[in-house]
Amino acid sequence: MKISYHGHSVVKIQTGGKTILIDPFITGNELTDLTASEEKPDAILLTHAHNDHVGDTVDIAKSSGAVVVAPVELANYLSGQGLDAVGMNLGGAKEFEFGKVKFTKAFHSSSYTAEDGEVIYGGMPAGILFEAEGKTVYHAGDTEVFGDMEIIGKRHSIDLAFVPIGDFFTMGPEDAAYAVELINPKTAVPIHYNTFPPIKQDPEQFKQAVKQAEVKIMEPGDSIDL
């Protein structure tokens, strides 16, 4: 399994001949190394409805035929846009041909702003547990730290966790380090920082605060083999 990071909260997973994109915010993301028109994933997983996470989902899914897996209210909206969307809810899991997806809690907000300015309720925000090839990847989505992260870590042996550190909209470096302590992954990667002025952070601060897991600070395009 090859996992790569592409700025903000964009993660790509390649496993079993399939490609999965998580939160493909590409257009308008000055930190990404990707070009939306070149992405042809088999699946797109979404943590919540904010535009900096839904990103280019509609265009990419229409051009590639990718199935979109998202919180149910967001999936219903995307189905109305002509996408093949599967709506799930917190605690729910499903085996797909590309791997197993389970949605977890995240404490945040979730709405999508359409081009005409309409604000669409996106349901509950979520984290995502992805399992394939005997490995487990946790994408925490946008969230504060919360005690049930310990349950997530105890119930799942997490090989790689992506956690937001940007502060302002999500937890900051110190809370994210405590989140890693609760989740107990083998490796943690900071995400959701430096994209916009309010979330400017030094990831080294996060790395130094984490004591019991390896921390990898990934630049856009960097990858990890599990």
N, C-alpha and C positions, 0 to 999 in steps of 0.2 A: 504494500500500500504506500503510495506516494502522496504526501500532503504538502501543499504549498500555500503561502500567504501572499496576498496581493493588495495590501493597504486597507486602512480603516478596519472593517470587519469581514472582508472578503477572503474566503478560504476555498481552495479547490482540493478535492479528493479524487485520486485515480486508483481504482481497485477493480480487479476482475474484468478488465477491459472496459469498464464504465467510468465516466467522469461525472462528478457531482460538484455543483457550485453552491456555496452557502452565502446568502446575503450579497448578491452580485451588484453592488454599487460601483459602477465603472465610469459611466459618463458623469462628469462633474467631480470626480474623485481625482484630485491632482497627485495623489500619492500612488495610484495604481500603475502597474506595468501592463495591464490588459487593455485590449480593444474590444468593445462589446460585439461588434460585427464579426469578430473572428472566433468567438466562443460558441462551441457546439456541444454543450453538455447533454448527458442523458437525463439528468435530474437537477432540479434547483430546490434547495431547502431554504425556507425563510423563517427567521426567528420572530419577526413582528412586522408591523405595517409601515413603519416610518420610511420616508422616501430615501433616506441614506442607507437603507437595508434592502428594500424592494428593488430599488435602483433600476437596472435594465432588464428586469425579469420578463416583462411582457414581450419586448422585442427579441430577446434571446430565445425565449420559449417558442415564440411563433416561428422563428427561423430554423430552430433545431429540432422542434417537436418534443422538447424536454417535458417530462412530467414535473409539476410544481407541487411540493408538499409544504403546507403552511397551516397555521392556526385557522380553524374552520371558517370564521367570519371573513378573514382575508382570502382564503381559498375560494369562498363563494363569490367574492367580488371579482377575483381573477378569472373564475369560470365564466363570469359575465363578459369578460374581455376576450373570450374565445380560447382560453388556455385549458389544457388538461390538468386540472388542479385537484389535489386530494386534501381535504380538510380534516385535521386531527385536533385533539385537545390535550391539555396537560395530563401527564401520567399515561397517556395512550401510546402504544407501540405497534408497529406494523413491519412485517418482513416484505421488502421489495426485492426485485431481482438484482438490484445493485447493493443491497445491504439492509440492515435493520435500523429504523428510525424511531426514536422515542422522544416525546416532548416533556420537558421539565418546567418547573417554576422559573420565572424571572420576575423581578419587581421593577416595573417601568411603566410607560404608557404605550399606546399603540393606535395610531391613526394614519391614514394615507391621504395626502393632499393631491387631488386630481388636477389636471391641466387647467380646468375651468375654475379652480379655487375651492371646489367642494371638498369638505373634510369628511372622510369615510371612516367609520369605526372599524378597527381591525381585530377586535377580540382581545383575548389575553396575550400579552407578550410571553415568550418562551425561550428556554434554552434547548439545545438539541444534543441528544446522545446518539452517536452513529456507530454501529458495529458492523464489521466485516473482517474476514480473514483472521478471526480470533482477536482482533484489536478493537479498542473502544476509544473514540474521540468525543470529547465534550466541548461544544461551543456554547458558552454561557449566554450569548446574546447581549443585550443591553440590560444591566441590572445593578442593583446595589448588592452588598453582601447580605446574606440571610442565613439563619441557623440551619435550615433544611439542606443547605449544601453538604452538610455532614452526612445526611441520609443518602444523598446522591453518591457521595464517595464511598460509603459503606456498602451500598447495594450494587455498585458497579466498580470494577477494577479499571480505572481510567489510565490509559497510556499517555494521552496527550490532551491537555486542556487549553482552550483559548479563552482568555479572560480580559474584559475591558478594564483599562486603567486611566481613562481620560479625565475622570472627575467631572464636575459640573452637571453632565447628563447621566453619568453612571458612577460607580465607585471609582475612587482614585487609587493611587499606587499602594498606600498603606492598607486600605480595606481590601484591595485585590490580593495583597499578600496574605492577609488573614483568610480570604476566601480559598486560596490555594491550600492553606493548612487544613481547612475543612474538607475540601474536595479530595485531597491527597492523591494527585496524579503523579505519574512518573516524571513527566515533563510539562512545564507550563509556558505558554507564549502570550505576551501582552498584545492586545489589540485595541482598537477604537481610541486612538490618541494621535495628536498632531495633525489631524485632517483639517480642523477649523481652529481659529484662535482660542476659543474657550476651553479646548481640550488639549492644549499644549502640555506635554509632559516629557520628562526624562525617563525612559524605560529602565535605565540603570538603577534608579531609585527603587523601582519595583523589584528588580533582580536582587539587589542587596538585602531587601527586606524578607525575601523568601529563603527559608532555611532548610526545608525538608524535601524539596523537589529541585530537579534541574530546571533552570530557566534558559530558554533560547530566545534572544531578541532577533526577530526575523525581519529582514528588509523585503520590500515587495519583490516577488519572484523567487525568494529563498524557499527551499523545500526540505522536508524531513521524510526519511524512509522508515516505516514501522514494520 
